Amino acid sequence: MQSVRRLLWSSATASGVLVAASLTAGGVPVRADGTAPTFTKDVAPIFQQKCQTCHRPDGMGPMSLLTYQDARPWVRAIRQRVETRQMPPWNIDKTVGIQKFKNDRSLSDDQIATIVNWVNAGAPAGDPNDMPAPIEWPSDQGWQMAAKFGAPDLVVTSPPWTVPAEAQDAWWRPEVPTGLTEPRWVRAIEIRPLTVPMRKVTHHALARLEQREDASMPRDLFTNDPNVAGDGLFMEWAVGKNGDEMRPDSGRLMLPGSKILWEIHYHAVGEEVKDAQVQLAVWFYPEGQEPKHREVLALFNAFSGSIPGARALDLPPNQITTTESFIPLKQNARIENFQVHEHLRGKGMSMEAIYPDGHRQMLSQVTDFNFNWMNMYIYADDAAPLLPKGTILHLVAWYDNTKANRQNPDPDQWVGYGDRTVDEMGHAWLNITYYNDEDFKAELAKRAALTASATQQQQ
């Protein structure tokens, strides 16, 4: 297994280099009309679509890419990051598994060629009249999902925590009432630290939903499974992740008297950040409009054994190590997304479905995991895996605890499971929607009709 994963990893990296080389070979390519790409006409639309979410004033990126003047000093770095597919951060393997995603922010080959050719041509500015209208991005205090859903219906804020300039990592676990007085179904959720300085000291934030449910209500069917942790998880945030939006027929249920139990991992960055806080925004379905299916958030370990005292994740020094786990689905399910969480030694993870009849399907693989970008890969509506009960999810993770891994703080150390950044983790965050047998058959029929329609359109 280890040699197979190395091969996949190496071949994918090599293919990215070959693609980049082919785009830049033979001098400076030009457009079909014989002219070189310009910023205003060709590059700015790409930056708006794929880059400016982070690269704008007060954004997560180190520089703004809103204007030509912003971008011009960085053109060589932009070309290098684009050629090697480091930016925009999208680490799903494009040669393995499902390739249709609702939030795909990767660049196409044509977009890469346009940016590379623009830089090679001397990064011409172009005609100012060709510049697209600027996007009105939300301020640092704004919510990404407000553009679609408006102001959130509920906001829960964690109590303040001051992060010293130098300190050990801290895990802040306050409990905050939601204030709900009636049951409500959730269609979208978003978490964000309040300000840019607070974002810098927030490693991650978990929001667990604590509420009393009666026996008739649908439950997380993975509860008590030894390979699954996080009963009651409602939302998770880490750098690079935005919010969760439920598909039209599914939602998460919040009950009267519920509370949010926060788990916020803070780490010092060399300057004090006072009264750091994290907020959870919730958008409800309209009253009286209840989705038919319940979606849950599950954390699936890519190693056997429960998290408390887990010894299955044990990385020897100066070695590449793989771990795996097998999780049986106890009910029909639609897998909504794939999100890998590892730390500094983590290099990738794959997710495979082993169906009840024995045939196997590779669903997704992150080949070159980057700790700085906890990407959530949300499957397109006609591509989200529909898995019958009895299907086994097979997770394989691999770790590089050698000096070849530039992120590795010390390759001579044994590394085990732990919450600190210098420790290691290996799990997948999955949003899952459950179906009874009748509804699952209907969903399969709907998917078949969508596939047939798409095939006819292509013909």
Long-range contacts (C-beta under 8 A, 24 or more apart in sequence): 1-322, 1-324, 1-396, 2-320, 2-321, 2-322, 2-398, 5-322, 5-348, 5-350, 5-396, 5-398, 6-320, 8-93, 8-96, 8-365, 8-367, 9-347, 9-348, 9-367, 9-368, 9-398, 11-95, 12-93, 12-94, 12-95, 12-96, 12-367, 12-368, 13-367, 13-368, 15-95, 16-84, 16-85, 17-84, 19-109, 19-112, 20-83, 20-84, 20-85, 20-112, 20-116, 23-83, 23-109, 23-112, 23-113, 23-116, 23-117, 24-83, 24-116, 24-117, 24-120, 27-120, 28-117, 28-120, 28-121, 29-113, 29-117, 29-120, 30-117, 30-121, 36-117, 36-118, 36-121, 36-122, 36-124, 37-114, 37-115, 37-117, 37-118, 37-121, 37-124, 38-118, 38-124, 38-125, 38-126, 38-127, 38-130, 39-68, 39-71, 39-118, 39-123, 39-124, 39-125, 39-126, 40-68, 40-125, 40-126, 40-127, 40-128, 40-129, 40-130, 40-131, 41-126, 41-127, 41-130, 42-114, 42-118, 42-126, 43-71, 43-114, 43-115, 43-118, 44-68, 44-131, 44-132, 45-132, 46-107, 46-111, 46-114, 46-115, 47-71, 48-132, 48-135, 50-88, 50-105, 50-106, 50-107, 50-111, 51-87, 51-88, 52-135, 52-137, 53-105, 53-137, 54-88, 56-137, 58-139, 58-140, 58-196, 59-137, 60-199, 60-239, 60-240, 66-134, 68-125, 68-126, 71-123, 72-123, 72-125, 75-118, 75-119, 75-123, 76-119, 78-115, 78-119, 79-115, 79-116, 79-119, 79-120, 82-107, 82-112, 82-115, 82-116, 83-112, 83-116, 85-112, 89-240, 89-370, 89-372, 89-373, 89-375, 90-375, 91-348, 91-366, 91-367, 91-368, 91-369, 91-370, 91-373, 91-375, 92-338, 92-364, 92-365, 92-366, 92-367, 92-375, 92-377, 93-364, 93-365, 93-366, 93-367, 96-350, 96-362, 96-364, 96-365, 96-367, 97-350, 97-351, 97-361, 97-362, 97-363, 97-364, 97-365, 98-363, 98-364, 98-379, 98-383, 98-385, 99-383, 100-379, 100-380, 100-382, 100-383, 101-377, 101-378, 101-379, 101-380, 101-383, 102-378, 102-379, 102-380, 102-381, 103-242, 103-376, 103-377, 103-378, 140-195, 140-196, 141-194, 141-195, 143-190, 143-192, 143-243, 143-281, 144-190, 144-242, 144-243, 145-188, 145-190, 145-242, 145-243, 145-245, 145-281, 145-283, 148-188, 148-245, 149-187, 149-188, 149-283, 150-283, 152-190, 152-281, 152-282, 152-283, 153-184, 153-282, 153-283, 153-284, 154-178, 154-179, 154-180, 154-281, 154-282, 154-284, 155-279, 155-280, 155-281, 155-282, 156-207, 156-260, 156-279, 156-280, 156-282, 157-277, 157-278, 157-279, 157-280, 158-205, 158-262, 158-264, 158-277, 158-278, 158-279, 159-277, 160-274, 160-275, 160-276, 160-277, 161-264, 161-266, 161-275, 161-276, 161-277, 162-272, 162-273, 162-274, 162-275, 162-276, 163-201, 163-266, 163-267, 163-268, 163-269, 163-272, 163-273, 163-276, 164-268, 164-272, 165-268, 165-269, 165-270, 165-271, 165-272, 166-268, 166-270, 167-268, 168-268, 169-203, 169-265, 169-266, 169-267, 169-268, 169-419, 169-420, 169-421, 170-265, 170-266, 170-267, 171-263, 171-264, 171-265, 171-266, 171-419, 172-262, 172-263, 172-264, 172-266, 173-261, 173-262, 173-263, 173-264, 174-261, 174-262, 175-210, 175-259, 175-260, 175-261, 175-262, 176-259, 176-260, 176-262, 177-257, 177-258, 177-259, 177-260, 178-254, 178-258, 178-259, 178-260, 180-254, 180-255, 180-256, 180-257, 180-258, 181-256, 182-256, 183-253, 183-254, 183-255, 183-256, 184-253, 184-254, 184-284, 184-285, 184-287, 185-251, 185-252, 185-253, 185-254, 185-284, 185-285, 185-289, 185-290, 185-291, 186-246, 186-251, 186-252, 186-253, 186-254, 186-282, 186-283, 186-284, 186-285, 187-245, 187-246, 187-251, 187-283, 187-284, 187-285, 187-291, 188-243, 188-244, 188-245, 188-246, 188-282, 188-283, 189-234, 189-235, 189-243, 189-244, 189-252, 189-280, 189-281, 189-282, 189-283, 190-235, 190-242, 190-243, 190-244, 190-280, 190-281, 191-235, 191-236, 191-237, 191-243, 191-278, 191-279, 191-280, 191-281, 192-237, 192-278, 192-279, 192-281, 193-276, 193-277, 193-278, 193-279, 194-276, 194-277, 194-278, 194-279, 197-271, 197-273, 197-276, 198-273, 198-276, 198-277, 198-278, 199-239, 200-269, 200-273, 201-266, 201-267, 201-268, 201-269, 201-273, 201-276, 202-237, 202-264, 202-265, 202-266, 202-276, 202-278, 203-238, 203-265, 203-266, 203-267, 203-421, 204-236, 204-237, 204-238, 204-264, 204-265, 204-374, 205-236, 205-237, 205-238, 205-262, 205-263, 205-264, 205-265, 205-278, 206-230, 206-233, 206-235, 206-236, 206-237, 206-262, 206-263, 206-264, 207-233, 207-234, 207-235, 207-236, 207-260, 207-261, 207-262, 207-280, 208-232, 208-233, 208-234, 208-260, 208-261, 208-262, 208-263, 209-233, 209-234, 209-252, 209-254, 209-258, 209-259, 209-260, 209-261, 210-258, 210-259, 210-260, 210-261, 211-254, 211-255, 211-257, 211-258, 211-259, 212-255, 212-257, 213-255, 217-253, 218-294, 218-434, 220-296, 220-298, 221-330, 221-331, 221-434, 222-296, 222-298, 222-300, 222-327, 222-330, 225-327, 226-304, 226-305, 226-306, 227-300, 227-301, 227-304, 227-305, 227-325, 227-326, 227-327, 228-298, 228-299, 228-300, 228-301, 228-327, 229-299, 229-301, 229-306, 229-307, 229-427, 230-297, 230-298, 230-299, 232-261, 233-296, 233-297, 233-298, 233-299, 234-260, 234-280, 234-297, 235-280, 235-297, 236-297, 236-429, 237-278, 238-341, 238-374, 239-372, 239-373, 239-374, 240-372, 240-373, 240-374, 240-375, 241-339, 241-374, 241-375, 241-376, 242-376, 243-281, 244-297, 244-376, 244-431, 245-378, 246-291, 246-295, 247-295, 247-336, 247-381, 247-384, 247-433, 248-291, 249-291, 249-292, 249-293, 249-433, 250-291, 250-292, 250-293, 250-294, 250-295, 250-433, 251-285, 251-290, 251-291, 251-293, 251-294, 251-295, 252-294, 252-295, 252-296, 252-297, 253-294, 254-282, 265-419, 267-421, 292-439, 293-433, 293-434, 293-435, 293-439, 294-433, 294-434, 295-336, 295-431, 295-432, 295-433, 296-431, 296-432, 296-434, 297-429, 297-430, 297-431, 297-432, 298-429, 298-430, 298-431, 298-432, 299-427, 299-428, 299-429, 300-325, 300-327, 300-393, 300-395, 300-427, 300-428, 300-430, 301-325, 301-395, 301-426, 301-427, 302-349, 302-395, 302-396, 302-397, 302-426, 302-427, 302-428, 303-397, 303-417, 303-426, 307-417, 310-416, 310-417, 311-416, 311-417, 312-417, 313-416, 313-417, 313-424, 313-425, 313-426, 314-414, 314-415, 314-416, 315-345, 315-399, 315-401, 315-414, 315-415, 315-416, 315-424, 316-401, 316-414, 317-401, 317-411, 317-412, 317-413, 317-414, 317-415, 318-401, 318-402, 318-403, 318-411, 318-412, 319-401, 319-402, 320-347, 320-398, 320-399, 320-400, 320-401, 320-402, 321-398, 321-399, 321-401, 322-396, 322-397, 322-398, 322-399, 323-396, 323-397, 323-398, 323-399, 323-426, 324-394, 324-395, 324-396, 324-397, 325-394, 325-395, 326-354, 326-392, 326-393, 326-394, 326-395, 327-392, 327-393, 327-395, 328-390, 328-391, 328-392, 328-393, 329-387, 329-388, 329-389, 329-390, 329-391, 329-392, 329-393, 330-389, 331-389, 331-434, 331-435, 331-436, 332-386, 332-387, 332-388, 332-389, 332-434, 332-435, 332-436, 332-437, 332-439, 332-440, 333-386, 333-387, 333-389, 333-391, 333-432, 333-433, 333-434, 333-435, 334-384, 334-385, 334-386, 334-387, 334-432, 334-433, 334-435, 334-443, 335-363, 335-379, 335-384, 335-385, 335-387, 335-430, 335-431, 335-432, 336-378, 336-379, 336-384, 336-430, 336-431, 336-432, 336-433, 337-376, 337-377, 337-378, 337-379, 337-429, 337-430, 337-431, 338-363, 338-364, 338-366, 338-376, 338-377, 338-379, 338-428, 338-430, 339-374, 339-375, 339-376, 339-377, 339-428, 339-429, 339-430, 340-366, 340-369, 340-374, 340-375, 340-397, 340-428, 341-374, 341-425, 341-426, 341-427, 341-428, 341-429, 342-369, 342-371, 342-397, 342-399, 342-424, 342-425, 342-426, 343-371, 343-421, 343-422, 343-423, 343-424, 343-425, 344-371, 344-405, 344-407, 344-408, 344-409, 344-421, 344-422, 344-424, 345-399, 345-400, 345-401, 345-405, 345-407, 345-408, 345-415, 345-424, 346-371, 346-397, 346-398, 346-399, 346-424, 346-425, 346-426, 347-398, 347-399, 347-400, 347-405, 348-397, 348-398, 349-395, 349-396, 349-397, 349-398, 349-426, 349-428, 350-395, 350-396, 351-393, 351-394, 351-395, 351-428, 352-393, 352-394, 352-395, 352-396, 353-385, 353-387, 353-391, 353-392, 353-393, 353-394, 354-391, 354-392, 354-393, 354-394, 355-387, 355-388, 355-390, 355-391, 356-388, 356-389, 356-390, 356-391, 360-394, 361-385, 371-407, 371-421, 376-429, 381-450, 382-447, 382-450, 382-451, 382-454, 386-440, 386-443, 386-444, 386-447, 388-440, 395-428, 397-426, 399-424, 399-426
